[in-house]
Each structure stands twice: as C-alpha cells, then as structure tokens.
Amino acid sequence: MNKMAHQLDATLQQILDLARWAPSGDNTQPWRFEVLDQRRLVVHGHDTRDHCVYDLDGHPSQMSIGALLETMAIAASTFALEMRSMRHTDTPDNRPTLSIEFLPSPSLPADPLADAIMTRSVQRRALSRRALTATEKSALTSALPDGYRVRWLEGGERLAAARLMFGNAKLRLTMPEAHRVHASIIEWNARYSEDRIPDQALGADAMTTRLMRWVMQDWKRVQFFNTWLAGTLAPRLQMDLIPALACAAHFVLVAERKPQRMDDYIAAGRAMQRFWLTATAQGLQLQPELTPLIFSRYVREERVFSATPGMQQRAERLSRQGAALLGQADWEAAVFMGRIGAGEAAQSRSLRRPLRDLLLPAQ
Ligand SMILES: Cc1cc2nc3c(=O)[nH]c(=O)nc-3n(C[C@H](O)[C@H](O)[C@H](O)COP(=O)(O)O)c2cc1C
C-alpha cells in the first residue's frame, strides 16, 4: 500500500473517498491526489487527447475534473469545511493541476446533494417517457450556478434529438479512430469495472453485446459487418435510437459565455455535476450525450478528426442538424447534453479505482 494512505487524516480520507465517485468520460478518472497535510492537497489532472478522439483539446477531461472539484466541495461541506481551489497556471495544458485547501466553516450547511454522490450513475437503457414535472424541472434548473441555463428538448424536439443521436452513432461506429477508443475502454463480460465501462452498462441486449465483442476484436471485422450486414444497425437501434426516444426529454446545458479556456470547462464540469446529482436526488436517471457537441466543434474549427473519407462530411451534417435544433448561438455555447427521465437505476455500472491507487507520494 502507498505510504501516504497510512498517514491520511480520517476526514480528508472520507472526502477523497467520496470525491473519486465523480463521473469522468469513459471512466478514465483523470486525477491523482498529492496530500500535503490534513487539510491541503494538490490534484494532478491529465487528459487523453493524444489517443482519444472524443477528448478534443482535453475539454471533456477538464469537465470531469470540474465534477471532481464539485464533489469534493459537497463532501467537505458535510464536515463543515469550505473548499478553496486554485489552479496552477504554469503547468502544461494537458496536465490541469490545482491546489486545494479545506477551511473550517462552522456555519456552512451540509450540502444535501452529498447523499446522491455514490448513487449517481449513468443509465444508458430505456427510461420512462413521462414528462418531467414542473417541480423536477425547477429543481434541475435551480441546481445550476449563475452563467448556465437549460434547454429542454421534448415532444417533437425529442424526435429530432433522437435523429441526431442515431446519425452521431453511425459516425462513431464507422470510424477507426473511435473504434480504437471503444476497444480499450470496454471491459467485456463484466457487470462492474473499476477503470473502464462494463459491457453490460452499454445498453445493448446480451446477444448484440456478444456479437459486438467478437466483431470489435478486429477493425476488419467491423468494416465487413458495417459494409455487408448493416453491422451498426442493431447496436445503433439499441444503444442510441431507442434510448433517445425512451426518455422524458433531452437537455442541453448552455453557457451564457461561450466556453474557451480550461477554467471555463472546469466550471462547466462543476455545473454538470450539480445538475446530475440533483437529477439523482429527484429519483431521475441521466445519460450524457456529449459526442455531437464534440464533433460539431471539430467541424466548426475545420479540424480533421478521421483519416476515413466521408467522416468529416457526416459530422458537418450533424453539426447543421444540432444548430437547426438549438439555434447556432446556443449550439456553440452548449457545454453538456444528455437524456433524462424517470427509471430504474442501472444494474451494471462503472466503479472506481481504490483511493490508495489515486494517491501520489508528496513531491
Ligand atoms: C464529461 C463527460 C462526458 C461523458 N460522455 C458520455 C457520453 O457521451 N455517452 C455516455 O453514454 N456516457 C458519457 N459519460 C458518462 C461516463 O461514461 C460515466 O460517467 C463513467 O463511465 C462513470 O460511470 P458512472 O457515471 O456510472 O459512475 C460522460 C461523462 C462525463 C463526465
């Protein structure tokens, strides 16, 4: 066991133990903790942009780090500790690093969202189509800090969002750059996974999952299936179209100021986590749908993300669809998107690396 784990202050240990349940894209958990003393630590973040086509400029990883910070602050409030954080501006962009300090604050109320930290989990399967109630919507809207608002996509717009997700899935499933990511982040034959996504949490039925496992071992098989056997159809129906229709609504979190710098994405991640924890506290389930926003930004900035002909054009079509749905300005200022609705909690989910594996020796 890491030497630090023996010396860890009991309160700090409990805070970090809860904070590590923050969500991260593909369950990468792009954070390590360097504990300095009982109430201070440094969060060493990283991103996966060099090998993950979705982690454009490391922004999704930065949002995950934002989620971690928010979770840490909520956990600390249950000990009447106020969290202060300061980002080190001298570390490289792909290594977000933050100094964290917890200060005694006897009048600080415990944040009730703390109860939802461990039960919050992504649900990729069908949800109830019951519309969100006014109370649920108002709880979700008021969960957001200043500078963010929600756009709900319901009724006919839910259908348009489902079309967008179906097209987006085709892009993801026919692109070798995305295949490489999927092959490395899925843990096969698993209900739980500490460091990846278990295949049973993906939302496909058992037979389709078995077939996907076999096909995905080799990109040539994927191409053959896609070309001759409509290979993307069953996974896209089960993991994208049906869930996108079977939900109360899709939602988009829009920033008042278009996000640009790392701090904007960290702040967006904090807002995302408050929204998601509030959904959990309301008994609702949620699934992020971030990839249409990511591919739209590739398109907007004229950046090539695939060596395969036709992919860029497909992404351009999706980007136009998204802009038609939300209006160009909101589509460009969108920081997070997903589907939401009442439903059962996921039976299969990602777990987390043990805290001792996340601790770094003091430098
Ligand atoms: C920034 C971010 C982006 C994500 N994007 C997606 C996504 O596009 N589709 C999806 O199904 N899940 C997405 N997720 C969910 C993660 O895969 C999930 O949170 C992670 O595997 C941990 O699982 P848990 O949330 O059940 O604890 C995203 C999560 C974060 C934080």
The ligand as an SDF file (V2000), in Angstrom:
LIG
                    3D

 31 33  0  0  0  0  0  0  0  0999 V2000
  -17.5540   14.8130  -19.4710 C   0  0  0  0  0  0  0  0  0  0  0  0
  -18.2920   13.5040  -19.5760 C   0  0  0  0  0  0  0  0  0  0  0  0
  -18.7510   13.0580  -20.8100 C   0  0  0  0  0  0  0  0  0  0  0  0
  -19.4600   11.8640  -20.9350 C   0  0  0  0  0  0  0  0  0  0  0  0
  -19.9520   11.4900  -22.1560 N   0  0  0  0  0  0  0  0  0  0  0  0
  -20.7130   10.3780  -22.2560 C   0  0  0  0  0  0  0  0  0  0  0  0
  -21.3590   10.0650  -23.4860 C   0  0  0  0  0  0  0  0  0  0  0  0
  -21.2490   10.7940  -24.4900 O   0  0  0  0  0  0  0  0  0  0  0  0
  -22.1400    8.9430  -23.5330 N   0  0  0  0  0  0  0  0  0  0  0  0
  -22.3110    8.1390  -22.4410 C   0  0  0  0  0  0  0  0  0  0  0  0
  -23.0300    7.1400  -22.5350 O   0  0  0  0  0  0  0  0  0  0  0  0
  -21.7220    8.4340  -21.2540 N   0  0  0  0  0  0  0  0  0  0  0  0
  -20.9310    9.5300  -21.1410 C   0  0  0  0  0  0  0  0  0  0  0  0
  -20.3720    9.8680  -19.9210 N   0  0  0  0  0  0  0  0  0  0  0  0
  -20.6050    9.0040  -18.7580 C   0  0  0  0  0  0  0  0  0  0  0  0
  -19.3490    8.2460  -18.3140 C   0  0  0  0  0  0  0  0  0  0  0  0
  -19.0210    7.1990  -19.2120 O   0  0  0  0  0  0  0  0  0  0  0  0
  -19.6020    7.7080  -16.9090 C   0  0  0  0  0  0  0  0  0  0  0  0
  -19.8560    8.7950  -16.0580 O   0  0  0  0  0  0  0  0  0  0  0  0
  -18.4010    6.9450  -16.3600 C   0  0  0  0  0  0  0  0  0  0  0  0
  -18.2100    5.7700  -17.0980 O   0  0  0  0  0  0  0  0  0  0  0  0
  -18.5850    6.5950  -14.8950 C   0  0  0  0  0  0  0  0  0  0  0  0
  -19.7650    5.8730  -14.6970 O   0  0  0  0  0  0  0  0  0  0  0  0
  -20.8750    6.3420  -13.6380 P   0  0  0  0  0  0  0  0  0  0  0  0
  -21.2930    7.7260  -14.0780 O   0  0  0  0  0  0  0  0  0  0  0  0
  -21.9630    5.3500  -13.7810 O   0  0  0  0  0  0  0  0  0  0  0  0
  -20.2560    6.3710  -12.2940 O   0  0  0  0  0  0  0  0  0  0  0  0
  -19.6790   11.0600  -19.7870 C   0  0  0  0  0  0  0  0  0  0  0  0
  -19.2090   11.5200  -18.5350 C   0  0  0  0  0  0  0  0  0  0  0  0
  -18.5460   12.7270  -18.4240 C   0  0  0  0  0  0  0  0  0  0  0  0
  -18.0940   13.2000  -17.0810 C   0  0  0  0  0  0  0  0  0  0  0  0
  1  2  1  0
  2  3  1  0
  2 30  2  0
  3  4  2  0
  4  5  1  0
  4 28  1  0
  5  6  2  0
  6  7  1  0
  6 13  1  0
  7  8  2  0
  7  9  1  0
  9 10  1  0
 10 11  2  0
 10 12  1  0
 12 13  2  0
 13 14  1  0
 14 15  1  0
 14 28  1  0
 15 16  1  0
 16 17  1  0
 16 18  1  0
 18 19  1  0
 18 20  1  0
 20 21  1  0
 20 22  1  0
 22 23  1  0
 23 24  1  0
 24 25  2  0
 24 26  1  0
 24 27  1  0
 28 29  2  0
 29 30  1  0
 30 31  1  0
M  END
$$$$
